[in-house]
Every structure is written in structure tokens, then in C-alpha cells.
Amino acid sequence: MKSVEPAPPSRRRFGLPWEIGAFLLAFVALQIWQARELHSGLMPPVAGQLADGRPMSLEAALRDAGGKPLLFYVWSESCPICRAEEGTIAALAEDWPVLTLALQSGDAETVAKFMRERKLAYPALVDARGEIAWSLGVRATPAWFVVDGRRAIRFSGMGYTTGWGLRARLWWAQAFA
């Protein structure tokens, strides 16, 4: 019987750093492609009814923010990524101004019930028909905008993002306003 030598281990051509770099490049490219239709420049006037029934506008939220940048976060009750980010947005709302938009998640009563059940305390504008989100170029959730005190959109994106990533963008918008 003839003995067969094991094949030498395969060598990676570029190694792990290259693979990580390629992954990050692909991730950033995907983020840019997904956000290509999002509104940029000045945030248009946004106003409506909060889930608790009070009227709210972006201008009022920015005024209440006292010059700090604001996170405008678009979510949907049926979005699994949005549910995964609920804790992140809730924690962020403790330190930064946050205004959210409940996209096609029902009327104010339905959104309020959902938020009570999930123990969510951040303000949520109700966009039952998706008109506000559509005017901002939002075609899927989650989507987010970092808006400075002059209503300029400093950063925007779609899809999953981390809490530290959002905090860094908010800090950057504040530090370089």
C-alpha cells in the first residue's frame, strides 16, 4: 500500500487584515447605496401628532434640544432590526435629544399601546400612511438622521447601526457645528 502525504495547509494570499478591510469597504459601500435616496441638506419641516396625542414638530424638538444635535430615527413596529435597536435608541434618548417617527405602524393609539408594551419612553411621531417618511426619502426602516440646531442634516443612514456610532455622529455634529 502506498502512503499518501497530507496536503500542505493552504496559505492565505493576503491574510486577515485584508479580509477585514474588504469587509469594511463592502459594508460602507452598502450603507452608502442604501442611503442614496435619503434627504440631504436642510431637514424639511416635519410635524405631526405624537403617540401620546400631543402635537410635535421638528422645530419644537430642536428648540427643546437647546442647540444640541438631534437624532431623528424612523422605525416600524414590524421591523425586526428596529426592535433590536430599541434599547440602543432608549439609552441614547437619556443623553441626547431624540425624536422618532413610527412609520406605518398604525394610528396614535396603536403606536402608544406598542410603546407601552415595549416600555419605550422616547417621543414617537405617528406616520400612519408613510407620507413624512416618503418625503425624507425613507424607503425602508430603520433610517436615521442627525440634525443640527440649524436643521442641517449632518449624517444619515439606513439599516442597523450601533449606539456608539450614533453617539459619535451626534458628538461630531455638536463639536463641529
Rosetta blueprint (number, residue, H / E / L):
1 M L
2 K L
3 S L
4 V L
5 E L
6 P L
7 A L
8 P L
9 P L
10 S L
11 R L
12 R L
13 R L
14 F L
15 G L
16 L H
17 P H
18 W H
19 E H
20 I H
21 G H
22 A H
23 F H
24 L H
25 L H
26 A H
27 F H
28 V H
29 A H
30 L H
31 Q H
32 I H
33 W H
34 Q H
35 A L
36 R L
37 E L
38 L L
39 H L
40 S L
41 G L
42 L E
43 M L
44 P L
45 P L
46 V L
47 A E
48 G E
49 Q E
50 L E
51 A L
52 D L
53 G L
54 R L
55 P E
56 M E
57 S E
58 L H
59 E H
60 A H
61 A H
62 L H
63 R H
64 D H
65 A L
66 G L
67 G L
68 K L
69 P L
70 L E
71 L E
72 F E
73 Y E
74 V E
75 W E
76 S L
77 E L
78 S L
79 C L
80 P H
81 I H
82 C H
83 R H
84 A H
85 E H
86 E H
87 G H
88 T H
89 I H
90 A H
91 A H
92 L H
93 A H
94 E L
95 D L
96 W L
97 P L
98 V E
99 L E
100 T E
101 L E
102 A E
103 L E
104 Q L
105 S L
106 G L
107 D L
108 A H
109 E H
110 T H
111 V H
112 A H
113 K H
114 F H
115 M H
116 R H
117 E H
118 R L
119 K L
120 L L
121 A L
122 Y L
123 P L
124 A E
125 L E
126 V E
127 D E
128 A L
129 R L
130 G L
131 E H
132 I H
133 A H
134 W H
135 S H
136 L L
137 G L
138 V L
139 R L
140 A L
141 T L
142 P L
143 A E
144 W E
145 F E
146 V E
147 V E
148 D L
149 G L
150 R L
151 R L
152 A E
153 I E
154 R E
155 F E
156 S E
157 G E
158 M E
159 G L
160 Y L
161 T L
162 T L
163 G H
164 W H
165 G H
166 L H
167 R H
168 A H
169 R H
170 L H
171 W H
172 W H
173 A H
174 Q H
175 A H
176 F L
177 A L
